[in-house]
Every structure is written in structure tokens, then in C-alpha cells.
Amino acid sequence: MLWEIKMKLTGRTVLITGGSSGIGLALAEALLARGNVVIVTGRRKEALEAAKRQHPDLHIYASDAADPDCIRNLHDTLIPRFPTLDTLVNNAGIMRALRLAEDRPLTEVTQEIDVDLSAPIQMVQQFLPHLRSRPEAMIINISSGLAFVPFTLSPIYSAAKAGIHAYTRCLRQQLRDTSAKVIEVAPPLTETPLFETEFKQHMPDQSGMSVHQLVGHMIRGIEAGRDEIRPGQSKILKIANRLVPKLIFQQLARVGEPWVRQP
Ligand SMILES: NC(=O)c1ccc[n+]([C@@H]2O[C@H](COP(=O)([O-])OP(=O)(O)OC[C@H]3O[C@@H](n4cnc5c(N)ncnc54)[C@H](OP(=O)(O)O)[C@@H]3O)[C@@H](O)[C@H]2O)c1
């Protein structure tokens, strides 16, 4: 019974990085409706202000999760204002289709490592002392089904998501005797601006899970006390990677193959 109460997603103070769009915004909406205080970040002020117009109770902060100075400022601004902050959702993410044979500046090629891997690690590092002072803290890292099977079309993203999966497992193990519960959510292909802008052209016949369906899976999984939540295709990818690793890797590699091979 105590375990069930601990996992309830109500009455919390939640910080969601990248909460102005897609999965982060849908999660923010669902958590507001369940009586939580919700703070979201993002880089674009206009997107944050649009979210605030839709949901006046939302707290918005423009902050770049990939900039350590922004992380420090965010922490120093939020903790005095929201001392009950007990839930961190590392959701901000970018994903590009990349041809590795193309010429690119070195710092540009690793953008997904900065946003999807280094940023959540640095957020945890910065916020962990405060979170550990809360009686029932939660850290929720958003990875991807592609954490289990790399996607040739998005090589740096796949590396970053495999990295956040490994990191989250280690973090959970290290914090197992503390008040902080560590959860990984690995969404499948989901209908968001990220998918629409970069990937729809490579897979015109594919449709993803709706954000609201995904958020339903997340909330039910978290409340059930699960450590790793793998809705829909993500569960299949994890199993296929155990049973038929070469086959599933080759199958994903077919997506966008003509584009990748273009000189
Ligand atoms: N959609 C999918 O199919 C799918 C599948 C698996 C996993 N995921 C993961 O789910 C998460 C959310 O993705 P989504 O599909 O909802 O994408 P999205 O609709 O593009 O939203 C991404 C959010 O992250 C913010 N963001 C990006 N870079 C940021 C940075 N450096 N600092 C702060 N905020 C930043 C964006 O706002 P600004 O641009 O204004 O900063 C936006 O609010 C990501 O981690 C993604 O990898 C998505």
C-alpha cells in the first residue's frame, strides 16, 4: 500500500525539460490535470509562451538544457521558488537524420550527445542534492526504443539514447537505497514535431503512437512502480534485439537507405 502511495503522480512539483512541445507538453498537461505543480523549460520563448496561453497554471522558464550555465541558473532560480520540487523529467531532445560521410564541424556532429545525453546527466548532477532531500523524489529519463536497437539513419541519436539507457541503469543502482526513484521511459515512434519535421519524409507510410496514448502508458507505468517503461514498438525492439539482433538492426537500417547512400 505504501508503495502504491509513493508512486502516485499527484501533489508533486515536477520539472520537465523540453516541455513546450510534443511528449513534454502532453505530459505537462496530464500532470497539471492530476493536481501537480508543473514547470517546463525549452529554448524558444514563443513556444513556451504559447504553452502558457493554453495552460495558465504552467510555470515556464527559457533554458537551454545543453548549457551548463543555464542548468546552474535554472537550479538557483527554481529551488528557492519551488522548494517542494521532487520530480525531474529529462525529456528535452533532438534527433537528426545524418549522413556520416558528409563534411561537418566537429562540435556540430555531436549535438545529440550534448542535448540527449550530457544534458540529462548534468541536470541530475545539479538537482540531485535537492531531490535527495525530498522524501519521495523521482527522476524520469526519456530514452527511446532506439536505445535498444541503433537506427542507421540517426547514428548520433542512437548512440546518445543507448548512453542514457546505460547511465539510467547505473543511476538507479547507485540510488537504490535512497528516497529517489529512477525511471526510464523509452517511447516508440510518436507523433510529435520531432517525427514530423525530420523523419516523416523517410517513412511516409509509418504513423507513430499519439502523444496522449504514450503519456497514458507513462503514467500507468510510473504508478505501477515500474523501472523501465517500453510502450508499443519499444518493447518489441528490446525483445528482438535479444532474439534476432542482426535481423532487427538490418530491418531498421532499410529506412532512409537511399538517402544515406547519396553521395
Ligand atoms: N517523437 C518520437 O518518435 C520519440 C521517440 C522516442 C523518444 N523520443 C524522445 O522524447 C523526447 C521528446 O521528444 P518529442 O518527440 O516530444 O520532440 P519535440 O516535439 O521536438 O519536443 C522537444 C522539446 O525539447 C525542447 N528542446 C530541444 N532542445 C532543447 C535544449 N537544448 N534545451 C531545452 N529544451 C530543448 C524543445 O523546445 P525548444 O526547441 O524550444 O528548445 C521542445 O520543447 C526526446 O528526448 C526524444 O528523443 C521521441
The ligand as an ORCA input file, in Angstrom:
! r2SCAN-3c Opt
* xyz 0 1
  N       8.763     11.540    -31.107
  C       9.313     10.336    -31.109
  O       9.055      9.498    -32.010
  C      10.223      9.921    -29.991
  C      10.539      8.551    -29.872
  C      11.408      8.165    -28.854
  C      11.919      9.085    -27.966
  N      11.573     10.402    -28.098
  C      12.181     11.339    -27.130
  O      11.165     12.081    -26.482
  C      11.686     13.358    -26.084
  C      10.752     14.459    -26.560
  O      10.696     14.419    -27.981
  P       9.463     14.976    -28.830
  O       9.213     13.985    -29.905
  O       8.372     15.419    -27.934
  O      10.182     16.229    -29.525
  P       9.679     17.722    -29.852
  O       8.218     17.755    -30.092
  O      10.613     18.204    -30.886
  O       9.950     18.484    -28.470
  C      11.244     18.638    -27.990
  C      11.212     19.606    -26.830
  O      12.556     19.713    -26.338
  C      12.933     21.090    -26.329
  N      14.380     21.168    -26.506
  C      15.147     20.744    -27.535
  N      16.433     21.017    -27.312
  C      16.499     21.624    -26.098
  C      17.540     22.147    -25.301
  N      18.818     22.140    -25.708
  N      17.231     22.701    -24.101
  C      15.946     22.747    -23.674
  N      14.913     22.271    -24.382
  C      15.188     21.716    -25.579
  C      12.108     21.732    -27.443
  O      11.949     23.126    -27.269
  P      12.985     24.179    -27.938
  O      13.225     23.698    -29.341
  O      12.286     25.489    -27.859
  O      14.197     24.135    -27.091
  C      10.780     21.010    -27.231
  O      10.058     21.590    -26.170
  C      13.091     13.446    -26.675
  O      14.041     13.100    -25.697
  C      13.065     12.388    -27.779
  O      14.331     11.873    -28.065
  C      10.745     10.848    -29.079
*
